[in-house]
Amino acid sequence: CILIMARNTERPIPIQEGIEISLAENLLKVSGKNGDLSMSIHPSVMASTPEKELLFSPKEETKESIAMVGTMRALAINMIKGVSDGFEKKLEINGVGYRAKLSGDKLELSLGFSHPVIYQLPEGVNADVPSQTEVILKSANKQLLGCLTFLSIFATAVLSELQLTTIPVIVLIALSDICILLLFKLFKRSQNSCNSLFFLF
């Protein structure tokens, strides 16, 4: 199994025209028309650029090292695609009176408050608003774009509006997780009693 994994993960990645790749110690940098991206290479992985190709290989023939080669390879492929073609995510706003408007690098969101709340787009992310209920996010960084959902945008905007710091937010998240865990345990204990479950809520 390890040999099969090694054959699949050690395949070279072709470097297409218009893409520049540089290696400095354990840092990989990829440049293209959509900007620059960089990442640190895991200590158990070696990287090289032979003949317009990017190649990752394990320093040791262990399962963990070979698996990390696959991770580095997948991230590098996303980086190359990001700086050349880019990624985009479409979000749809559902709610009575909910709408979005783009002002420069900020989203003005009408989310039921007495006035719109402002969401500052992260650096490296652009947005289009083709309609009042559609938001298209674009970025060369797939990982960054993957973290942006309407729920995260809504939460960030609301927390900013309420002027909450990150400390109470973290505490609230931890308390909510504890409550969910306790409810789950109580539910497991009372699977045969619908009345007790109803009482919890």
C-alpha positions in Angstrom: 0.0 0.0 0.0 2.8 2.4 0.8 4.4 1.8 -2.6 1.1 2.5 -4.3 0.7 5.7 -2.3 4.3 6.8 -3.2 3.7 6.2 -6.9 0.6 8.4 -6.9 1.9 11.2 -4.7 5.4 11.5 -6.3 4.0 12.3 -9.7 5.5 15.6 -10.9 3.2 18.7 -11.3 3.6 20.4 -14.7 4.3 24.1 -14.4 2.2 25.8 -17.1 3.3 28.9 -19.0 3.0 32.1 -17.1 3.6 30.5 -13.7 6.8 31.1 -11.8 7.9 28.9 -8.9 10.7 29.5 -6.5 12.1 27.4 -3.7 14.0 28.9 -0.8 14.9 26.5 2.0 11.5 25.2 3.1 9.4 27.9 1.5 7.5 27.4 -1.8 6.4 30.5 -3.7 4.1 30.5 -6.7 3.5 33.6 -8.8 1.0 34.2 -11.6 -1.5 36.7 -13.1 -3.6 36.5 -10.0 -0.9 37.3 -7.5 1.6 35.4 -5.3 1.1 32.6 -2.9 3.5 30.9 -0.6 3.6 28.0 1.9 6.0 26.2 4.2 7.1 22.8 3.1 6.8 20.1 5.8 10.2 19.0 7.2 9.6 15.4 6.1 9.1 16.4 2.5 11.6 17.5 -0.2 10.7 19.7 -3.1 12.5 20.3 -6.4 11.7 21.9 -9.8 13.3 19.7 -12.6 12.5 20.7 -16.2 9.4 22.9 -15.7 7.9 20.5 -13.2 7.3 20.6 -9.4 8.2 17.4 -7.6 7.6 16.4 -4.0 9.3 13.4 -2.5 9.5 12.0 1.1 12.7 12.2 3.0 12.0 8.9 4.6 9.9 6.0 3.2 7.4 6.1 6.0 3.6 6.1 5.8 3.4 9.5 7.5 6.0 11.1 5.3 4.4 9.7 2.1 1.0 11.0 3.2 2.5 14.4 3.9 3.9 14.4 0.3 0.3 13.9 -0.9 -0.8 16.9 1.2 2.0 19.2 -0.1 1.2 18.1 -3.6 -2.5 18.9 -3.3 -1.8 22.3 -1.8 0.7 23.1 -4.5 -1.8 22.2 -7.2 -4.4 24.5 -5.6 -1.8 27.3 -5.5 -0.9 26.9 -9.1 -4.6 26.9 -10.1 -5.3 29.9 -7.8 -2.6 32.2 -9.3 -3.6 31.2 -12.9 -7.4 30.7 -13.0 -8.5 31.5 -9.5 -11.3 30.2 -7.4 -14.8 31.5 -6.7 -17.7 30.7 -4.4 -21.3 31.8 -4.8 -23.3 32.7 -1.8 -27.1 33.2 -1.7 -28.8 35.4 0.9 -32.2 34.1 2.1 -34.3 36.2 4.4 -37.1 38.7 4.3 -35.5 42.1 3.5 -32.0 40.6 3.5 -29.8 42.1 0.8 -26.1 42.9 0.0 -24.3 45.8 -1.7 -20.7 46.1 -2.6 -18.8 49.3 -1.8 -15.2 49.0 -2.8 -13.7 46.3 -0.7 -16.6 46.2 1.8 -19.9 44.4 1.8 -22.9 46.4 3.1 -25.3 43.8 4.5 -28.9 44.5 5.4 -29.7 41.7 7.9 -32.6 42.9 9.8 -30.9 45.6 11.9 -32.0 49.2 11.9 -29.1 50.0 9.5 -26.7 48.0 7.3 -23.7 46.3 8.8 -20.3 46.5 7.1 -18.1 43.5 6.4 -14.5 44.1 5.4 -13.4 41.6 2.8 -10.1 39.9 3.8 -7.0 40.8 1.8 -6.8 38.7 -1.3 -10.5 38.2 -1.7 -12.7 40.1 -4.2 -16.4 40.1 -4.4 -19.2 40.7 -7.0 -22.8 41.3 -6.2 -24.8 40.5 -9.4 -28.1 40.9 -7.5 -29.2 42.0 -4.1 -29.3 38.4 -2.9 -26.2 37.0 -4.6 -22.6 37.4 -3.6 -19.7 35.9 -5.6 -16.4 35.7 -3.7 -13.2 35.3 -5.7 -9.6 34.6 -4.6 -6.4 32.9 -5.6 -6.3 31.3 -2.2 -8.6 28.3 -2.0 -8.1 27.8 1.7 -9.0 31.4 2.5 -12.0 31.2 0.3 -13.1 28.0 1.9 -13.3 29.6 5.3 -15.7 32.3 4.0 -19.3 31.2 4.2 -22.3 33.5 4.6 -22.6 32.2 8.2 -19.0 33.4 9.0 -19.7 36.7 7.2 -22.9 37.1 9.1 -21.3 36.3 12.4 -18.3 38.6 11.8 -20.6 41.4 10.8 -22.9 41.0 13.8 -20.1 40.6 16.3 -18.5 43.7 14.9 -21.8 45.6 15.2 -22.2 44.5 18.8 -18.5 45.5 19.4 -17.7 42.1 21.0 -14.0 41.2 21.4 -12.6 37.8 20.5 -12.3 36.7 24.1 -16.0 36.5 25.0 -16.8 35.1 21.6 -14.4 32.2 22.2 -15.9 31.7 25.7 -19.4 31.6 24.2 -18.4 29.1 21.5 -16.8 26.9 24.2 -20.0 27.1 26.4 -22.2 26.3 23.5 -20.1 23.2 22.7 -20.3 22.1 26.3 -24.1 22.5 26.3 -24.4 20.5 23.1 -22.3 17.7 24.6 -24.4 17.7 27.8 -27.6 17.6 25.8 -26.3 14.7 23.7 -25.4 12.7 26.8 -28.8 13.4 28.4 -30.4 12.3 25.1 -28.5 9.1 25.1 -29.6 8.3 28.6 -33.2 9.1 27.8 -33.6 7.5 24.4 -36.6 5.5 25.6 -38.3 8.5 27.1 -39.7 11.1 24.7 -41.1 13.1 27.5 -37.7 13.7 29.1 -36.3 14.8 25.7 -39.1 17.2 25.3 -38.5 18.6 28.7 -34.9 19.5 27.8 -36.0 21.8 25.1 
